Amino acid sequence: MLIPQTNTPLQKALIVCLLFVLPLAVKAQSITLANAFAHNDYRHKRPLLDAETNGYTHIEADVFLHGGKLVVAHINPYFKGKRTLENLYLAPLAAQAAKNNGRVYAGNDQSVTLMIDIKTDAKKTYAELKTLLEKYRPILSSYDTGKVSMRAVTIVLSGNKPYDIVRKEKNRLAFIDEDLRKVERDTVANVSRMASCKYSKLLKWKGNGNISEREKQRLCDYVSIAHKNGEQVRLWASPDNKVVWKEILSCGVDLINTDKLVALKNFLVAQSSPNTAN
């Protein structure tokens, strides 16, 4: 049983989410997108729900530590006190996992990645985040003295990353988004689950004409090293067009970062169809 049958604050929060959030959430979602990453998800009309309705399995939220709360916001957290990481993401995800036998998507065992982009001090924000994550331990992937256990939701930290703190922890509920350009260095096992880089830092090609062999080979080399380290590769701020999407997928990039949820979904579904023309 995922949620203990006790009258705890967490259980009450999950009940509220089940009553008010789930009717709007994924309705018999038959397609999940392994290669889709919802950039700045909280800026969509329905944070989390819009991504889930389109089958996204990787979701990003910018987080500020403000007034003792982990507030989800792009720039200014001062007037968004109710838009917390817990209210928008953790509680609804826990409610869904409770309903779907320990998974966010019914009948799908893939862990959903919630990337938390830390915008305030890494050490202070992570200290507050750790306390909150413990509340949701039953649904979160974990690292425990050398062993990684995958569960409904996997937390990946980006932005101001507390890398040194996380690296030294023997037990934790969070992983790190590594800089893709640094994957050639020795990677501490089970610290990073993802390696990311701004598209323009690696590629200048925007989809006009053919990508140069030099740029393509450079990307493929970075992807190969990251995969050997057990990391998924993500390029952020990439051009939102089908030509670029197709090319970076062919190079082995795992996650396409986008604000165009429906357009990317349609592209990926078409790509997976056996009748899709090349």
C-alpha distance (Angstrom), angle and dihedral (degrees) to the residues before:
residue distance angle dihedral
M1 . . .
L2 3.79 . .
I3 3.82 99.3 .
P4 3.80 119.2 40.9
Q5 3.79 116.1 -123.1
T6 3.79 95.9 -116.1
N7 3.75 132.3 118.2
T8 3.82 95.3 -110.8
P9 3.82 128.3 148.0
L10 3.80 88.5 -111.3
Q11 3.80 92.1 54.2
K12 3.80 91.0 49.4
A13 3.80 90.4 50.7
L14 3.79 90.9 50.7
I15 3.78 92.0 50.1
V16 3.81 90.2 52.9
C17 3.80 90.2 50.5
L18 3.78 92.2 48.6
L19 3.78 90.7 52.8
F20 3.78 100.0 43.8
V21 3.81 108.8 19.6
L22 3.78 107.4 37.8
P23 3.82 96.1 60.5
L24 3.82 85.7 64.1
A25 3.78 96.3 41.6
V26 3.76 132.8 84.9
K27 3.78 110.3 -25.7
A28 3.78 108.9 -156.9
Q29 3.81 89.6 -38.9
S30 3.80 103.2 -160.8
I31 3.82 97.3 177.2
T32 3.78 126.1 61.0
L33 3.78 119.6 -177.2
A34 3.78 114.1 -139.0
N35 3.83 92.6 -175.4
A36 3.80 100.0 46.1
F37 3.81 124.7 101.4
A38 3.82 120.1 -172.9
H39 3.80 105.0 -141.7
N40 3.84 116.7 -149.7
D41 3.80 88.6 -5.7
Y42 3.81 93.5 179.9
R43 3.82 89.8 67.3
H44 3.79 92.1 67.2
K45 3.80 120.5 94.7
R46 3.80 92.2 -103.2
P47 3.80 110.4 27.6
L48 3.81 111.9 -140.4
L49 3.80 93.3 -3.2
D50 3.81 96.0 70.6
A51 3.80 89.9 51.3
E52 3.79 92.8 46.9
T53 3.78 93.8 46.7
N54 3.80 86.8 58.7
G55 3.81 93.9 46.0
Y56 3.80 99.9 -107.9
T57 3.79 116.5 165.5
H58 3.82 97.5 -174.7
I59 3.79 121.0 59.4
E60 3.81 132.7 175.3
A61 3.81 131.2 -151.8
D62 3.82 128.2 179.4
V63 3.80 110.5 -135.6
F64 3.81 132.8 -161.6
L65 3.80 126.2 -171.2
H66 3.81 101.5 -133.0
G67 3.79 126.5 162.4
G68 3.78 91.2 -14.1
K69 3.82 91.4 -54.5
L70 3.78 130.4 108.9
V71 3.79 99.0 -127.7
V72 3.80 122.8 -168.0
A73 3.81 111.0 -136.6
H74 3.80 141.3 129.0
I75 3.81 100.5 -131.5
N76 3.81 115.0 -23.3
P77 3.83 117.3 45.3
Y78 3.80 96.3 173.1
F79 3.79 98.5 96.7
K80 3.78 98.8 34.1
G81 3.79 101.8 76.2
K82 3.81 94.0 138.3
R83 3.80 93.3 49.5
T84 3.78 95.1 81.3
L85 3.78 129.2 157.1
E86 3.77 89.3 -113.2
N87 3.81 96.8 49.4
L88 3.80 96.9 43.6
Y89 3.79 100.3 37.2
L90 3.79 123.8 0.8
A91 3.80 99.6 48.8
P92 3.83 94.8 45.0
L93 3.81 91.9 45.9
A94 3.80 90.8 50.1
A95 3.80 90.4 49.6
Q96 3.78 91.0 51.7
A97 3.79 92.3 48.0
A98 3.80 89.7 50.4
K99 3.78 90.0 53.7
N100 3.82 96.3 43.2
N101 3.81 101.9 50.0
G102 3.78 95.2 -95.4
R103 3.81 99.4 -39.5
V104 3.78 133.0 97.9
Y105 3.81 93.5 -136.6
A106 3.78 115.4 46.5
G107 3.79 111.3 -114.7
N108 3.81 93.9 6.6
D109 3.79 120.5 105.9
Q110 3.80 96.9 -165.5
S111 3.78 113.8 119.6
V112 3.80 113.0 -123.7
T113 3.81 113.5 -128.3
L114 3.79 117.8 -136.9
M115 3.79 108.6 -167.2
I116 3.79 112.5 -157.3
D117 3.80 110.5 -158.3
I118 3.82 103.8 -157.4
K119 3.81 111.6 -144.1
T120 3.81 99.4 175.9
D121 3.81 133.8 53.6
A122 3.80 108.5 -35.1
K123 3.81 97.8 -141.1
K124 3.82 97.7 44.5
T125 3.79 94.5 41.7
Y126 3.78 93.4 48.3
A127 3.81 91.5 49.6
E128 3.81 89.9 56.6
L129 3.80 91.9 41.8
K130 3.81 92.7 53.2
T131 3.79 90.9 57.5
L132 3.79 91.1 50.6
L133 3.80 94.3 46.1
E134 3.80 91.7 53.4
K135 3.79 87.2 63.4
Y136 3.80 88.5 61.0
R137 3.81 98.5 38.1
P138 3.86 93.8 126.0
I139 3.82 91.6 67.5
L140 3.82 100.5 34.6
S141 3.79 128.6 94.6
S142 3.78 110.0 -118.6
Y143 3.77 145.2 -163.2
D144 3.80 113.5 -141.0
T145 3.83 119.0 177.7
G146 3.77 95.9 -43.6
K147 3.79 99.9 -29.7
V148 3.80 126.1 102.4
S149 3.81 116.5 -154.4
M150 3.79 115.8 -166.7
R151 3.79 118.0 -145.6
A152 3.81 138.2 163.5
V153 3.82 96.3 -62.3
T154 3.80 130.9 29.3
I155 3.81 117.8 -159.5
V156 3.81 116.3 -145.8
L157 3.81 120.9 -176.5
S158 3.79 123.3 -142.4
G159 3.81 136.9 161.5
N160 3.82 109.5 39.4
K161 3.78 94.5 17.4
P162 3.83 121.5 -163.2
Y163 3.79 89.2 -144.8
D164 3.80 99.0 155.6
I165 3.81 92.3 48.2
V166 3.80 94.1 47.8
R167 3.80 92.4 45.1
K168 3.80 91.6 58.1
E169 3.81 96.8 46.3
K170 3.79 116.9 104.9
N171 3.80 92.5 -165.8
R172 3.79 123.8 33.3
L173 3.79 146.8 141.6
A174 3.80 98.8 -142.1
F175 3.80 139.4 69.0
I176 3.81 132.8 -162.3
D177 3.80 132.7 -109.1
E178 3.80 102.3 -135.5
D179 3.80 125.9 -149.6
L180 3.81 104.7 -101.7
R181 3.81 90.4 -145.0
K182 3.81 90.1 61.8
V183 3.80 99.3 49.8
E184 3.81 91.8 106.4
R185 3.80 88.3 71.5
D186 3.79 119.8 84.2
T187 3.79 109.8 -77.3
V188 3.79 120.0 -149.4
A189 3.78 106.2 -123.4
N190 3.80 117.2 -103.7
V191 3.81 95.8 4.8
S192 3.80 97.2 99.5
R193 3.79 125.7 45.7
M194 3.79 96.0 170.4
A195 3.80 138.9 32.2
S196 3.80 117.4 -154.1
C197 3.77 139.6 178.6
K198 3.79 138.4 173.2
Y199 3.80 107.2 -96.5
S200 3.81 94.3 -128.2
K201 3.81 91.3 55.7
L202 3.80 89.2 67.1
L203 3.79 106.6 20.9
K204 3.80 135.4 37.0
W205 3.82 94.0 -178.1
K206 3.81 112.3 107.1
G207 3.78 100.2 -175.4
N208 3.80 100.2 -80.4
G209 3.79 111.1 127.3
N210 3.79 118.8 -26.0
I211 3.77 125.4 -31.0
S212 3.81 111.8 -110.8
E213 3.79 117.1 -104.8
R214 3.79 89.5 -124.9
E215 3.81 93.8 56.6
K216 3.78 93.1 42.6
Q217 3.78 93.0 50.5
R218 3.80 91.2 47.6
L219 3.80 91.4 54.4
C220 3.79 93.1 44.5
D221 3.81 90.8 51.8
Y222 3.81 92.7 53.1
V223 3.80 91.2 46.2
S224 3.81 91.5 50.9
I225 3.81 93.0 52.9
A226 3.81 92.9 46.3
H227 3.79 91.4 50.8
K228 3.81 90.6 50.9
N229 3.82 86.2 55.6
G230 3.81 90.1 52.4
E231 3.81 94.0 -110.1
Q232 3.78 130.5 136.6
V233 3.81 114.6 -130.1
R234 3.81 123.6 -129.0
L235 3.79 129.8 178.4
W236 3.80 113.3 -160.7
A237 3.81 128.1 -157.5
S238 3.79 89.6 23.7
P239 3.83 118.8 157.8
D240 3.81 108.3 -83.3
N241 3.78 98.1 -129.3
K242 3.79 136.1 111.4
V243 3.81 96.0 -118.8
V244 3.80 92.4 58.2
W245 3.80 92.9 41.0
K246 3.80 91.9 53.9
E247 3.79 93.9 47.0
I248 3.80 97.5 49.5
L249 3.80 90.9 46.7
S250 3.80 88.6 53.8
C251 3.82 87.8 55.0
G252 3.79 90.2 56.2
V253 3.81 99.6 -101.5
D254 3.80 104.8 158.6
L255 3.79 102.7 -159.6
I256 3.79 130.3 43.3
N257 3.78 110.5 -155.5
T258 3.82 113.0 -143.7
D259 3.79 148.5 156.0
K260 3.82 89.9 -159.7
L261 3.77 98.4 83.0
V262 3.79 99.4 171.5
A263 3.81 95.8 41.3
L264 3.80 92.7 52.7
K265 3.79 92.2 44.4
N266 3.79 91.2 53.2
F267 3.81 90.8 47.6
L268 3.81 94.3 50.3
V269 3.79 93.3 45.3
A270 3.82 89.8 50.5
Q271 3.82 90.8 47.8
S272 3.79 91.3 54.0
S273 3.80 93.0 49.7
P274 3.83 113.7 102.2
N275 3.81 88.6 -140.7
T276 3.82 94.4 57.5
A277 3.78 112.3 123.2
N278 3.82 116.8 -129.1
